[in-house]
Amino acid sequence: MIPLMKTSITRLLALLLFQWVGAGSAAAQTAATPPTLEAERAKQEKIYQGRGELRLEGYVIDRSLSAYVRALPQGFAQSLANLGPEERWLDVGAGQGMAVLDYYAPEYDPRQAGRRERQIKKARSVAMSIEDRRTPRWQQTADTLEPNQLRYVFSKPLRDYTTEELGRFQLITDVIGGFSYTENLTIFMEKVLSLLTVNGMFYTVAQDVRNEAGSNKPFYSGEPFLSQIKNAASQDIGICAWLKKISCIEVSCEYKSDWRPTLETYRIRKSCDNVSVPPLTTERYVAGTPPERVFLLSTPAAAPATKP
């Protein structure tokens, strides 16, 4: 199975990243000193802006639509094919927007994904990236479409956009984008779900995490899972269990053990607007492709005791 990040990039790269970004001498930071969130943000920003030889090999910006179909949960291809001409698709972490451009290519026929009738006009879409990665193909495709059918936004993370800026969507995807890179997973999910219409679908993935069954081990020997969500007992409950605590959504999780690194995929349907996302605090964030993250699940404050 084709990996989402090239296998030559390992956790060793993350350990060397401090020197690569020129943020200071690695010798100046002892093993006993935990990385500060502010310092790691600066390193992560340099990763986002890297171009040419300065772009890390593991920071992928050109995933195709076929790569999305392979990586995302079962049902994504059908959800995309089912979009009507006035419905909308948001792709978070789109990079060059290759998946979106493939969707508009004449070769893409929704009937191949199970749509019964021929679709004359395809849906509207927004590709989102931290940095502008558009190629000449983007403008060439946009020139063949109606105004505003295809849109590219960049320069800030998802959480900083308003609903008025983006509108709402029937389909949202994220393939190793904001869901894997954000330092605040609670705010990220709140924003995604606020942009999703009722009965809309969100498809995403996470690399090297504890699966729903708790049956796997970290992909890299001697290293922790890449993203963890810990409860009050400091146990990693996994991303799937946390997602299932969110109100007004239906979640299915699928583990793909044949990917390198392994993947857990998430299919989320929004069932109502009264969404409540359990808050997480960030305990650890180490810049990388994707970053290493540890979140703590906040325990609700106990209700004050009442006198008998």
Phi and psi restraints in degrees (value plus and minus 20) as a CYANA .aco file:
   2 ILE   PHI     -89.3   -49.3
   2 ILE   PSI     107.7   147.7
   3 PRO   PHI     -94.8   -54.8
   3 PRO   PSI     136.3   176.3
   4 LEU   PHI     -97.7   -57.7
   4 LEU   PSI     -47.4    -7.4
   5 MET   PHI    -144.7  -104.7
   5 MET   PSI     124.7   164.7
   6 LYS   PHI     -86.3   -46.3
   6 LYS   PSI     120.9   160.9
   7 THR   PHI     -88.7   -48.7
   7 THR   PSI     -33.4     6.6
   8 SER   PHI     -93.8   -53.8
   8 SER   PSI     -34.6     5.4
   9 ILE   PHI    -113.3   -73.3
   9 ILE   PSI      97.5   137.5
  10 THR   PHI    -143.5  -103.5
  10 THR   PSI    -195.5  -155.5
  11 ARG   PHI     -82.3   -42.3
  11 ARG   PSI     -42.3    -2.3
  12 LEU   PHI     -77.3   -37.3
  12 LEU   PSI     -56.5   -16.5
  13 LEU   PHI     -81.3   -41.3
  13 LEU   PSI     -59.9   -19.9
  14 ALA   PHI     -83.3   -43.3
  14 ALA   PSI     -55.1   -15.1
  15 LEU   PHI     -90.4   -50.4
  15 LEU   PSI     -49.5    -9.5
  16 LEU   PHI    -108.5   -68.5
  16 LEU   PSI     -28.8    11.2
  17 LEU   PHI     -80.2   -40.2
  17 LEU   PSI     -54.4   -14.4
  18 PHE   PHI     -77.0   -37.0
  18 PHE   PSI     -61.7   -21.7
  19 GLN   PHI     -91.9   -51.9
  19 GLN   PSI     -59.2   -19.2
  20 TRP   PHI     -80.9   -40.9
  20 TRP   PSI     -59.9   -19.9
  21 VAL   PHI    -100.4   -60.4
  21 VAL   PSI     -25.6    14.4
  22 GLY   PHI      50.1    90.1
  22 GLY   PSI       8.2    48.2
  23 ALA   PHI    -103.1   -63.1
  23 ALA   PSI     -23.5    16.5
  24 GLY   PHI     124.4   164.4
  24 GLY   PSI     156.8   196.8
  25 SER   PHI     -98.5   -58.5
  25 SER   PSI     114.5   154.5
  26 ALA   PHI     -83.8   -43.8
  26 ALA   PSI     -46.9    -6.9
  27 ALA   PHI     -88.4   -48.4
  27 ALA   PSI     -41.0    -1.0
  28 ALA   PHI     -96.7   -56.7
  28 ALA   PSI     -31.2     8.8
  29 GLN   PHI    -135.7   -95.7
  29 GLN   PSI      91.9   131.9
  30 THR   PHI    -100.5   -60.5
  30 THR   PSI     142.2   182.2
  31 ALA   PHI     -83.0   -43.0
  31 ALA   PSI     -43.5    -3.5
  32 ALA   PHI    -100.1   -60.1
  32 ALA   PSI     -31.6     8.4
  33 THR   PHI    -115.9   -75.9
  33 THR   PSI      92.8   132.8
  34 PRO   PHI     -89.4   -49.4
  34 PRO   PSI     126.2   166.2
  35 PRO   PHI     -85.9   -45.9
  35 PRO   PSI     118.4   158.4
  36 THR   PHI    -104.1   -64.1
  36 THR   PSI     129.7   169.7
  37 LEU   PHI     -81.2   -41.2
  37 LEU   PSI     -59.4   -19.4
  38 GLU   PHI     -84.3   -44.3
  38 GLU   PSI     -62.1   -22.1
  39 ALA   PHI     -85.4   -45.4
  39 ALA   PSI     -60.7   -20.7
  40 GLU   PHI     -89.2   -49.2
  40 GLU   PSI     -53.4   -13.4
  41 ARG   PHI     -80.2   -40.2
  41 ARG   PSI     -63.6   -23.6
  42 ALA   PHI     -83.2   -43.2
  42 ALA   PSI     -61.7   -21.7
  43 LYS   PHI     -85.0   -45.0
  43 LYS   PSI     -61.5   -21.5
  44 GLN   PHI     -84.6   -44.6
  44 GLN   PSI     -57.9   -17.9
  45 GLU   PHI     -83.2   -43.2
  45 GLU   PSI     -56.6   -16.6
  46 LYS   PHI     -87.0   -47.0
  46 LYS   PSI     -53.6   -13.6
  47 ILE   PHI     -83.6   -43.6
  47 ILE   PSI     -65.6   -25.6
  48 TYR   PHI     -78.9   -38.9
  48 TYR   PSI     -58.4   -18.4
  49 GLN   PHI    -110.1   -70.1
  49 GLN   PSI     -25.6    14.4
  50 GLY   PHI     -83.4   -43.4
  50 GLY   PSI     114.4   154.4
  51 ARG   PHI    -154.5  -114.5
  51 ARG   PSI     137.6   177.6
  52 GLY   PHI      39.6    79.6
  52 GLY   PSI    -151.0  -111.0
  53 GLU   PHI     -89.5   -49.5
  53 GLU   PSI     -36.8     3.2
  54 LEU   PHI    -107.0   -67.0
  54 LEU   PSI     -24.4    15.6
  55 ARG   PHI    -105.0   -65.0
  55 ARG   PSI     102.4   142.4
  56 LEU   PHI     -81.2   -41.2
  56 LEU   PSI     119.9   159.9
  57 GLU   PHI     -79.1   -39.1
  57 GLU   PSI     -52.9   -12.9
  58 GLY   PHI     -98.1   -58.1
  58 GLY   PSI     -27.9    12.1
  59 TYR   PHI    -111.5   -71.5
  59 TYR   PSI      73.9   113.9
  60 VAL   PHI    -108.4   -68.4
  60 VAL   PSI     112.4   152.4
  61 ILE   PHI    -144.2  -104.2
  61 ILE   PSI     -16.1    23.9
  62 ASP   PHI    -152.6  -112.6
  62 ASP   PSI      21.5    61.5
  63 ARG   PHI     -93.1   -53.1
  63 ARG   PSI     114.8   154.8
  64 SER   PHI    -104.8   -64.8
  64 SER   PSI     149.6   189.6
  65 LEU   PHI     -84.3   -44.3
  65 LEU   PSI     -56.1   -16.1
  66 SER   PHI     -84.7   -44.7
  66 SER   PSI     -53.8   -13.8
  67 ALA   PHI     -85.9   -45.9
  67 ALA   PSI     -57.1   -17.1
  68 TYR   PHI     -82.1   -42.1
  68 TYR   PSI     -65.0   -25.0
  69 VAL   PHI     -81.8   -41.8
  69 VAL   PSI     -58.7   -18.7
  70 ARG   PHI     -91.5   -51.5
  70 ARG   PSI     -58.6   -18.6
  71 ALA   PHI    -104.1   -64.1
  71 ALA   PSI     -58.3   -18.3
  72 LEU   PHI     -97.3   -57.3
  72 LEU   PSI     145.1   185.1
  73 PRO   PHI     -83.4   -43.4
  73 PRO   PSI     138.3   178.3
  74 GLN   PHI     -77.7   -37.7
  74 GLN   PSI     114.5   154.5
  75 GLY   PHI      93.1   133.1
  75 GLY   PSI     -41.2    -1.2
  76 PHE   PHI     -80.9   -40.9
  76 PHE   PSI     -68.4   -28.4
  77 ALA   PHI     -78.8   -38.8
  77 ALA   PSI     -58.4   -18.4
  78 GLN   PHI     -89.7   -49.7
  78 GLN   PSI     -61.1   -21.1
  79 SER   PHI     -81.1   -41.1
  79 SER   PSI     -61.4   -21.4
  80 LEU   PHI     -86.3   -46.3
  80 LEU   PSI     -64.1   -24.1
  81 ALA   PHI     -83.8   -43.8
  81 ALA   PSI     -50.3   -10.3
  82 ASN   PHI     -99.2   -59.2
  82 ASN   PSI     -31.0     9.0
  83 LEU   PHI     -82.4   -42.4
  83 LEU   PSI     112.0   152.0
  84 GLY   PHI    -104.3   -64.3
  84 GLY   PSI     150.8   190.8
  85 PRO   PHI     -83.2   -43.2
  85 PRO   PSI     -44.4    -4.4
  86 GLU   PHI    -119.4   -79.4
  86 GLU   PSI     -18.6    21.4
  87 GLU   PHI    -109.6   -69.6
  87 GLU   PSI     147.9   187.9
  88 ARG   PHI    -154.7  -114.7
  88 ARG   PSI     125.7   165.7
  89 TRP   PHI    -143.7  -103.7
  89 TRP   PSI     108.3   148.3
  90 LEU   PHI    -130.6   -90.6
  90 LEU   PSI     106.2   146.2
  91 ASP   PHI    -131.6   -91.6
  91 ASP   PSI      92.7   132.7
  92 VAL   PHI    -110.5   -70.5
  92 VAL   PSI     113.4   153.4
  93 GLY   PHI      52.9    92.9
  93 GLY   PSI      22.9    62.9
  94 ALA   PHI     -97.4   -57.4
  94 ALA   PSI     -36.6     3.4
  95 GLY   PHI      41.6    81.6
  95 GLY   PSI    -143.2  -103.2
  96 GLN   PHI     -94.6   -54.6
  96 GLN   PSI     -26.5    13.5
  97 GLY   PHI      56.1    96.1
  97 GLY   PSI       6.6    46.6
  98 MET   PHI     -81.4   -41.4
  98 MET   PSI     -61.1   -21.1
  99 ALA   PHI     -82.9   -42.9
  99 ALA   PSI     -62.4   -22.4
 100 VAL   PHI     -85.8   -45.8
 100 VAL   PSI     -62.7   -22.7
 101 LEU   PHI     -84.2   -44.2
 101 LEU   PSI     -57.5   -17.5
 102 ASP   PHI     -82.9   -42.9
 102 ASP   PSI     -54.8   -14.8
 103 TYR   PHI     -81.4   -41.4
 103 TYR   PSI     -58.0   -18.0
 104 TYR   PHI    -106.0   -66.0
 104 TYR   PSI     -27.6    12.4
 105 ALA   PHI     -85.0   -45.0
 105 ALA   PSI     124.2   164.2
 106 PRO   PHI     -76.7   -36.7
 106 PRO   PSI     -46.0    -6.0
 107 GLU   PHI     -90.3   -50.3
 107 GLU   PSI     -41.4    -1.4
 108 TYR   PHI    -102.6   -62.6
 108 TYR   PSI      97.6   137.6
 109 ASP   PHI    -139.2   -99.2
 109 ASP   PSI      94.2   134.2
 110 PRO   PHI     -74.0   -34.0
 110 PRO   PSI     -44.3    -4.3
 111 ARG   PHI     -85.9   -45.9
 111 ARG   PSI     -44.3    -4.3
 112 GLN   PHI     -87.1   -47.1
 112 GLN   PSI     -43.6    -3.6
 113 ALA   PHI    -117.0   -77.0
 113 ALA   PSI     -11.4    28.6
 114 GLY   PHI      91.3   131.3
 114 GLY   PSI     -23.0    17.0
 115 ARG   PHI     -90.9   -50.9
 115 ARG   PSI     112.2   152.2
 116 ARG   PHI     -95.1   -55.1
 116 ARG   PSI     -68.3   -28.3
 117 GLU   PHI    -114.3   -74.3
 117 GLU   PSI     140.1   180.1
 118 ARG   PHI     -92.7   -52.7
 118 ARG   PSI     116.9   156.9
 119 GLN   PHI    -125.4   -85.4
 119 GLN   PSI      95.0   135.0
 120 ILE   PHI     -91.5   -51.5
 120 ILE   PSI     -63.7   -23.7
 121 LYS   PHI    -142.1  -102.1
 121 LYS   PSI     114.8   154.8
 122 LYS   PHI    -108.1   -68.1
 122 LYS   PSI     149.9   189.9
 123 ALA   PHI     -89.9   -49.9
 123 ALA   PSI     152.3   192.3
 124 ARG   PHI    -109.2   -69.2
 124 ARG   PSI     132.4   172.4
 125 SER   PHI    -165.7  -125.7
 125 SER   PSI     134.1   174.1
 126 VAL   PHI    -149.2  -109.2
 126 VAL   PSI     103.3   143.3
 127 ALA   PHI    -119.8   -79.8
 127 ALA   PSI     111.7   151.7
 128 MET   PHI    -141.7  -101.7
 128 MET   PSI     114.0   154.0
 129 SER   PHI    -164.1  -124.1
 129 SER   PSI     132.2   172.2
 130 ILE   PHI     -85.1   -45.1
 130 ILE   PSI     -57.7   -17.7
 131 GLU   PHI    -142.9  -102.9
 131 GLU   PSI     137.7   177.7
 132 ASP   PHI     -99.1   -59.1
 132 ASP   PSI      89.8   129.8
 133 ARG   PHI    -134.5   -94.5
 133 ARG   PSI      -2.4    37.6
 134 ARG   PHI     -84.5   -44.5
 134 ARG   PSI     126.4   166.4
 135 THR   PHI    -134.3   -94.3
 135 THR   PSI     152.2   192.2
 136 PRO   PHI     -75.2   -35.2
 136 PRO   PSI     -48.1    -8.1
 137 ARG   PHI     -81.2   -41.2
 137 ARG   PSI     -51.0   -11.0
 138 TRP   PHI     -81.8   -41.8
 138 TRP   PSI     -71.1   -31.1
 139 GLN   PHI     -87.9   -47.9
 139 GLN   PSI     -55.8   -15.8
 140 GLN   PHI     -80.8   -40.8
 140 GLN   PSI     -61.0   -21.0
 141 THR   PHI     -90.0   -50.0
 141 THR   PSI     -64.8   -24.8
 142 ALA   PHI     -78.4   -38.4
 142 ALA   PSI     -55.2   -15.2
 143 ASP   PHI     -86.4   -46.4
 143 ASP   PSI     -39.6     0.4
 144 THR   PHI    -112.0   -72.0
 144 THR   PSI     -26.0    14.0
 145 LEU   PHI    -130.2   -90.2
 145 LEU   PSI     148.4   188.4
 146 GLU   PHI     -89.0   -49.0
 146 GLU   PSI     135.1   175.1
 147 PRO   PHI     -75.6   -35.6
 147 PRO   PSI     116.5   156.5
 148 ASN   PHI      50.7    90.7
 148 ASN   PSI     -14.5    25.5
 149 GLN   PHI     -94.0   -54.0
 149 GLN   PSI     -49.5    -9.5
 150 LEU   PHI    -148.1  -108.1
 150 LEU   PSI     108.4   148.4
 151 ARG   PHI    -159.2  -119.2
 151 ARG   PSI     125.4   165.4
 152 TYR   PHI    -146.7  -106.7
 152 TYR   PSI     106.4   146.4
 153 VAL   PHI    -142.7  -102.7
 153 VAL   PSI     126.1   166.1
 154 PHE   PHI    -176.7  -136.7
 154 PHE   PSI     157.3   197.3
 155 SER   PHI      73.6   113.6
 155 SER   PSI     -28.7    11.3
 156 LYS   PHI    -172.6  -132.6
 156 LYS   PSI     137.5   177.5
 157 PRO   PHI     -93.1   -53.1
 157 PRO   PSI     144.3   184.3
 158 LEU   PHI     -72.9   -32.9
 158 LEU   PSI     -62.0   -22.0
 159 ARG   PHI     -80.9   -40.9
 159 ARG   PSI     -41.9    -1.9
 160 ASP   PHI    -109.1   -69.1
 160 ASP   PSI     -21.7    18.3
 161 TYR   PHI    -111.1   -71.1
 161 TYR   PSI     126.5   166.5
 162 THR   PHI    -117.5   -77.5
 162 THR   PSI     143.0   183.0
 163 THR   PHI     -83.1   -43.1
 163 THR   PSI     -52.9   -12.9
 164 GLU   PHI     -85.0   -45.0
 164 GLU   PSI     -54.5   -14.5
 165 GLU   PHI     -91.8   -51.8
 165 GLU   PSI     -59.2   -19.2
 166 LEU   PHI    -123.8   -83.8
 166 LEU   PSI     -49.5    -9.5
 167 GLY   PHI      62.0   102.0
 167 GLY   PSI    -186.0  -146.0
 168 ARG   PHI    -140.2  -100.2
 168 ARG   PSI     141.2   181.2
 169 PHE   PHI    -155.2  -115.2
 169 PHE   PSI     129.1   169.1
 170 GLN   PHI    -109.7   -69.7
 170 GLN   PSI     -38.6     1.4
 171 LEU   PHI    -163.6  -123.6
 171 LEU   PSI     111.3   151.3
 172 ILE   PHI    -150.4  -110.4
 172 ILE   PSI     116.2   156.2
 173 THR   PHI    -146.8  -106.8
 173 THR   PSI     136.1   176.1
 174 ASP   PHI    -175.2  -135.2
 174 ASP   PSI      87.7   127.7
 175 VAL   PHI    -130.8   -90.8
 175 VAL   PSI      75.8   115.8
 176 ILE   PHI      34.5    74.5
 176 ILE   PSI      28.5    68.5
 177 GLY   PHI    -131.0   -91.0
 177 GLY   PSI    -151.5  -111.5
 178 GLY   PHI     -78.7   -38.7
 178 GLY   PSI     -54.7   -14.7
 179 PHE   PHI     -80.9   -40.9
 179 PHE   PSI     -54.2   -14.2
 180 SER   PHI    -110.9   -70.9
 180 SER   PSI     -38.5     1.5
 181 TYR   PHI    -127.7   -87.7
 181 TYR   PSI     -41.3    -1.3
 182 THR   PHI     -82.9   -42.9
 182 THR   PSI     127.7   167.7
 183 GLU   PHI    -110.2   -70.2
 183 GLU   PSI     -28.9    11.1
 184 ASN   PHI    -153.3  -113.3
 184 ASN   PSI      70.9   110.9
 185 LEU   PHI     -89.8   -49.8
 185 LEU   PSI     -49.4    -9.4
 186 THR   PHI     -83.3   -43.3
 186 THR   PSI     -71.0   -31.0
 187 ILE   PHI     -83.4   -43.4
 187 ILE   PSI     -58.7   -18.7
 188 PHE   PHI     -79.5   -39.5
 188 PHE   PSI     -68.3   -28.3
 189 MET   PHI     -88.2   -48.2
 189 MET   PSI     -56.5   -16.5
 190 GLU   PHI     -79.8   -39.8
 190 GLU   PSI     -62.1   -22.1
 191 LYS   PHI     -88.3   -48.3
 191 LYS   PSI     -66.1   -26.1
 192 VAL   PHI     -76.0   -36.0
 192 VAL   PSI     -67.9   -27.9
 193 LEU   PHI     -91.7   -51.7
 193 LEU   PSI     -47.0    -7.0
 194 SER   PHI     -91.6   -51.6
 194 SER   PSI     -47.4    -7.4
 195 LEU   PHI    -106.8   -66.8
 195 LEU   PSI     -33.6     6.4
 196 LEU   PHI    -109.0   -69.0
 196 LEU   PSI     115.2   155.2
 197 THR   PHI     -95.1   -55.1
 197 THR   PSI     139.6   179.6
 198 VAL   PHI     -79.6   -39.6
 198 VAL   PSI     114.1   154.1
 199 ASN   PHI      55.6    95.6
 199 ASN   PSI     -18.1    21.9
 200 GLY   PHI     -91.8   -51.8
 200 GLY   PSI     141.8   181.8
 201 MET   PHI    -139.2   -99.2
 201 MET   PSI     119.4   159.4
 202 PHE   PHI    -141.1  -101.1
 202 PHE   PSI     104.2   144.2
 203 TYR   PHI    -137.5   -97.5
 203 TYR   PSI     110.1   150.1
 204 THR   PHI    -173.6  -133.6
 204 THR   PSI     156.7   196.7
 205 VAL   PHI    -163.1  -123.1
 205 VAL   PSI     143.1   183.1
 206 ALA   PHI    -160.4  -120.4
 206 ALA   PSI     119.6   159.6
 207 GLN   PHI    -111.5   -71.5
 207 GLN   PSI     121.3   161.3
 208 ASP   PHI      30.3    70.3
 208 ASP   PSI      40.1    80.1
 209 VAL   PHI    -147.1  -107.1
 209 VAL   PSI     141.8   181.8
 210 ARG   PHI     -82.6   -42.6
 210 ARG   PSI     105.2   145.2
 211 ASN   PHI     -98.8   -58.8
 211 ASN   PSI     151.1   191.1
 212 GLU   PHI     -78.6   -38.6
 212 GLU   PSI     -57.3   -17.3
 213 ALA   PHI     -99.9   -59.9
 213 ALA   PSI     -33.6     6.4
 214 GLY   PHI      49.5    89.5
 214 GLY   PSI       6.1    46.1
 215 SER   PHI    -119.4   -79.4
 215 SER   PSI     -22.6    17.4
 216 ASN   PHI    -127.7   -87.7
 216 ASN   PSI     147.7   187.7
 217 LYS   PHI    -138.7   -98.7
 217 LYS   PSI     140.0   180.0
 218 PRO   PHI     -73.1   -33.1
 218 PRO   PSI     123.4   163.4
 219 PHE   PHI     -85.1   -45.1
 219 PHE   PSI     -59.8   -19.8
 220 TYR   PHI    -114.9   -74.9
 220 TYR   PSI     103.5   143.5
 221 SER   PHI     -79.5   -39.5
 221 SER   PSI     111.8   151.8
 222 GLY   PHI      61.4   101.4
 222 GLY   PSI     -19.4    20.6
 223 GLU   PHI    -133.4   -93.4
 223 GLU   PSI     136.0   176.0
 224 PRO   PHI     -98.6   -58.6
 224 PRO   PSI     152.9   192.9
 225 PHE   PHI     -79.6   -39.6
 225 PHE   PSI     130.8   170.8
 226 LEU   PHI     -86.3   -46.3
 226 LEU   PSI     -59.7   -19.7
 227 SER   PHI    -148.4  -108.4
 227 SER   PSI     110.9   150.9
 228 GLN   PHI    -148.9  -108.9
 228 GLN   PSI     128.4   168.4
 229 ILE   PHI    -145.1  -105.1
 229 ILE   PSI      94.2   134.2
 230 LYS   PHI    -124.2   -84.2
 230 LYS   PSI     123.9   163.9
 231 ASN   PHI    -109.9   -69.9
 231 ASN   PSI    -192.4  -152.4
 232 ALA   PHI     -83.0   -43.0
 232 ALA   PSI     -43.5    -3.5
 233 ALA   PHI    -109.7   -69.7
 233 ALA   PSI      -9.7    30.3
 234 SER   PHI      44.7    84.7
 234 SER   PSI       7.4    47.4
 235 GLN   PHI    -117.5   -77.5
 235 GLN   PSI     116.6   156.6
 236 ASP   PHI     -96.8   -56.8
 236 ASP   PSI      91.5   131.5
 237 ILE   PHI    -108.7   -68.7
 237 ILE   PSI     -32.4     7.6
 238 GLY   PHI      68.1   108.1
 238 GLY   PSI     137.1   177.1
 239 ILE   PHI     -88.5   -48.5
 239 ILE   PSI     -59.4   -19.4
 240 CYS   PHI     -78.9   -38.9
 240 CYS   PSI     -66.5   -26.5
 241 ALA   PHI     -81.5   -41.5
 241 ALA   PSI     -58.3   -18.3
 242 TRP   PHI     -87.7   -47.7
 242 TRP   PSI     -64.2   -24.2
 243 LEU   PHI     -77.8   -37.8
 243 LEU   PSI     -57.6   -17.6
 244 LYS   PHI     -92.0   -52.0
 244 LYS   PSI     -28.2    11.8
 245 LYS   PHI    -106.3   -66.3
 245 LYS   PSI     -30.2     9.8
 246 ILE   PHI     -96.1   -56.1
 246 ILE   PSI     113.0   153.0
 247 SER   PHI     -98.5   -58.5
 247 SER   PSI     135.6   175.6
 248 CYS   PHI      48.2    88.2
 248 CYS   PSI       4.8    44.8
 249 ILE   PHI    -158.0  -118.0
 249 ILE   PSI     136.2   176.2
 250 GLU   PHI    -134.7   -94.7
 250 GLU   PSI     108.9   148.9
 251 VAL   PHI    -142.8  -102.8
 251 VAL   PSI     114.5   154.5
 252 SER   PHI    -146.0  -106.0
 252 SER   PSI     119.9   159.9
 253 CYS   PHI    -141.5  -101.5
 253 CYS   PSI     117.2   157.2
 254 GLU   PHI    -152.1  -112.1
 254 GLU   PSI     108.7   148.7
 255 TYR   PHI    -116.7   -76.7
 255 TYR   PSI     110.9   150.9
 256 LYS   PHI    -134.5   -94.5
 256 LYS   PSI      74.0   114.0
 257 SER   PHI     -96.6   -56.6
 257 SER   PSI     -34.9     5.1
 258 ASP   PHI    -106.5   -66.5
 258 ASP   PSI     -22.1    17.9
 259 TRP   PHI    -107.4   -67.4
 259 TRP   PSI     133.2   173.2
 260 ARG   PHI    -147.0  -107.0
 260 ARG   PSI      88.1   128.1
 261 PRO   PHI     -85.1   -45.1
 261 PRO   PSI     145.3   185.3
 262 THR   PHI     -85.4   -45.4
 262 THR   PSI     137.3   177.3
 263 LEU   PHI    -144.5  -104.5
 263 LEU   PSI     127.9   167.9
 264 GLU   PHI    -138.1   -98.1
 264 GLU   PSI     112.2   152.2
 265 THR   PHI    -132.3   -92.3
 265 THR   PSI     133.8   173.8
 266 TYR   PHI    -153.1  -113.1
 266 TYR   PSI     108.2   148.2
 267 ARG   PHI    -134.4   -94.4
 267 ARG   PSI      96.0   136.0
 268 ILE   PHI    -144.7  -104.7
 268 ILE   PSI     104.9   144.9
 269 ARG   PHI    -131.6   -91.6
 269 ARG   PSI     108.1   148.1
 270 LYS   PHI    -102.2   -62.2
 270 LYS   PSI     103.6   143.6
 271 SER   PHI    -123.2   -83.2
 271 SER   PSI     -37.5     2.5
 272 CYS   PHI    -182.4  -142.4
 272 CYS   PSI     153.2   193.2
 273 ASP   PHI    -111.4   -71.4
 273 ASP   PSI     -29.0    11.0
 274 ASN   PHI    -104.2   -64.2
 274 ASN   PSI      42.2    82.2
 275 VAL   PHI    -101.4   -61.4
 275 VAL   PSI     117.0   157.0
 276 SER   PHI    -155.6  -115.6
 276 SER   PSI     100.5   140.5
 277 VAL   PHI    -123.6   -83.6
 277 VAL   PSI     102.0   142.0
 278 PRO   PHI     -78.1   -38.1
 278 PRO   PSI     108.4   148.4
 279 PRO   PHI     -90.6   -50.6
 279 PRO   PSI     122.6   162.6
 280 LEU   PHI    -141.3  -101.3
 280 LEU   PSI     126.5   166.5
 281 THR   PHI    -132.9   -92.9
 281 THR   PSI     129.5   169.5
 282 THR   PHI    -109.7   -69.7
 282 THR   PSI      97.4   137.4
 283 GLU   PHI    -113.2   -73.2
 283 GLU   PSI     -53.9   -13.9
 284 ARG   PHI    -169.0  -129.0
 284 ARG   PSI     117.0   157.0
 285 TYR   PHI    -167.9  -127.9
 285 TYR   PSI      95.1   135.1
 286 VAL   PHI    -141.8  -101.8
 286 VAL   PSI      99.6   139.6
 287 ALA   PHI     -74.5   -34.5
 287 ALA   PSI     123.2   163.2
 288 GLY   PHI     158.4   198.4
 288 GLY   PSI    -186.6  -146.6
 289 THR   PHI    -150.9  -110.9
 289 THR   PSI      56.1    96.1
 290 PRO   PHI    -102.8   -62.8
 290 PRO   PSI     154.2   194.2
 291 PRO   PHI     -92.6   -52.6
 291 PRO   PSI     138.7   178.7
 292 GLU   PHI    -107.1   -67.1
 292 GLU   PSI     110.7   150.7
 293 ARG   PHI    -156.5  -116.5
 293 ARG   PSI     121.8   161.8
 294 VAL   PHI    -150.0  -110.0
 294 VAL   PSI     102.9   142.9
 295 PHE   PHI    -132.9   -92.9
 295 PHE   PSI     127.1   167.1
 296 LEU   PHI    -129.3   -89.3
 296 LEU   PSI     109.1   149.1
 297 LEU   PHI     -99.4   -59.4
 297 LEU   PSI      97.5   137.5
 298 SER   PHI     -89.5   -49.5
 298 SER   PSI     117.3   157.3
 299 THR   PHI    -110.5   -70.5
 299 THR   PSI     104.6   144.6
 300 PRO   PHI     -76.9   -36.9
 300 PRO   PSI     119.8   159.8
 301 ALA   PHI     -84.0   -44.0
 301 ALA   PSI     118.6   158.6
 302 ALA   PHI     -88.5   -48.5
 302 ALA   PSI     123.2   163.2
 303 ALA   PHI     -87.2   -47.2
 303 ALA   PSI     121.1   161.1
 304 PRO   PHI     -82.4   -42.4
 304 PRO   PSI     121.1   161.1
 305 ALA   PHI     -87.1   -47.1
 305 ALA   PSI     122.3   162.3
 306 THR   PHI    -124.1   -84.1
 306 THR   PSI     123.7   163.7
 307 LYS   PHI     -90.9   -50.9
 307 LYS   PSI     120.3   160.3
